[in-house]
Amino acid sequence: MPPIVEVCPTFSWQQITSLIVVQALQSCYRPLNWLGSIVEWTINFFLLNGGLFRLLFKLFTFQWGRIILPDPTADNFLSCVGALDPRCDLYVDTSRPGKASSTRADAVVFPDENVGSRSTADVCVMAAKLAYENPAVVKRVVKDIWKLNFVKFSECWNEQQQMVNTQAFIFTDKPKDANAVVVAFRGTEAFNAYDWSTDLDFTWVKLDRLGYVHQGFLEALGFISRKHPDTIERLNTNAIESSEATEAREQAEATATRTPVTPHRRSKEEIEKAPPISGLAQGIIDDPAKEQAYDGQALHHGTLSGGALASLYATMLHHTGETEIASKIGAVYTFGQPRVGDQDFVNYANSKLKGKFFRVVYCNDVVPRVPFDDIVMAYKHIGDCNYFNSVYNGIIVQEEPNRNYSILWTIIVHLNAVWEIVQGLFFITLLYGNQFSESTVCLLFTILGLAIPGFAAHSPCNYVNSVRLGPNPLIECIPYDVADISQGIALMEDNVKDILCCILVAFFENQICHSGPKCLFHARNCMPPMKFGAKENL
């Protein structure tokens, strides 16, 4: 039977709207990219010169030779993400129960045998954040600050977009005999119209034995191009042939040795002679200037970090028969990832990544809520949701509340946006020390949340704080569907209680910290504020 290849035939009003939005965004790529370059250069200009007042002092005292002009390729030039959250030290709080046993995720803590530990999550969230920086910054942070082994920074080709638009980097815990490999994918850039158009693109393709998969993310990994429909058929054929060949080898080895089936360990010669999985033309695959993001051999005893690309990468390793590499995946961490496929895809991914997949969602972040999970779009999320509210208290649920970003939640979402501003200005530092104080850029971005709350909630500060301040392990209290409006409202009510608890602890810690109200879902008592020393920034 020939492989099934089908482009989703249904075009609802939502999908038509999506296509219009995608085209509009892509037409804005150049001006938006230009605006982003100006914004980043300006931010770095002020940062490198000590801020506005020091810069003015240099100007008025004619110290013009001491004014530093930013170089976008330098190892001190920050992206917008880096400016939002300049923290780069690997850090774990040891002063409260449930925390890891070290203040650094070094050789003692990373890699941790427990892939769900806070130290592993901290390495992954910091790697996901660092993936937005230029190669010089990434290399400096990994080698000089984290004291880990930098391997490679990749800028990969997207045939559909005809540009290099997929970034990832790889590092290990040590140069030789590494116990852990981390592959970190860059997520959605604020001023990259193609990134946002991919998130808002609801089109998908059906791959045999897998299900419907988001077309834009397949293109980002270098599998297909919608401009050439035959690439979808080739991908499907290549994936099935590779999977069947691996399965046959593994079965033959098990029969010959009379042992259970285990992943086939390919020789160097087999790797070199293996046909490509990608459906793109051979000339594109062989072009050294068009590196493809999907490379199964990059990962050994590895951890994947990032968003949708990390989850799709891990799933495709299994689907394409890369069982040796897939079996060595220790964990997949995603932070604010959009949905990737339908229920069949999710069922397959869950069966392969069970116990290894950690999907982290912060409060009202809009990105995890698209493409929509409704009767028309039918996109689904892999795994359970590690959900953190606006006070960084967390719980494991099947799905984040307000999963399709309904207009009915507008008032609650905007009230939370107001709290996030107040928390960033006062309470976060008061409760947890200077390590958690928000940068000026982050505060300005948070203020934007009053207009577009879900957009500002995607800030990396929120995800780093969720990992470092949230309960560990999380409490698994809701085994049913949070899409039930009553359960969603219950989550929001508990968020309000936590906000009040934070305010009370900040001002009256001695009176309430041991006998006061409970925190999220009555999981643990309110804790006294923690003070941390300043950490090195980017």
Order of alpha helices (4+ residues) and beta strands (2+ residues): beta-alpha-alpha-alpha-alpha-alpha-alpha-beta-beta-beta-alpha-beta-beta-alpha-alpha-alpha-alpha-beta-alpha-alpha-beta-alpha-beta-beta-beta-alpha-alpha-alpha-alpha-alpha-beta-alpha
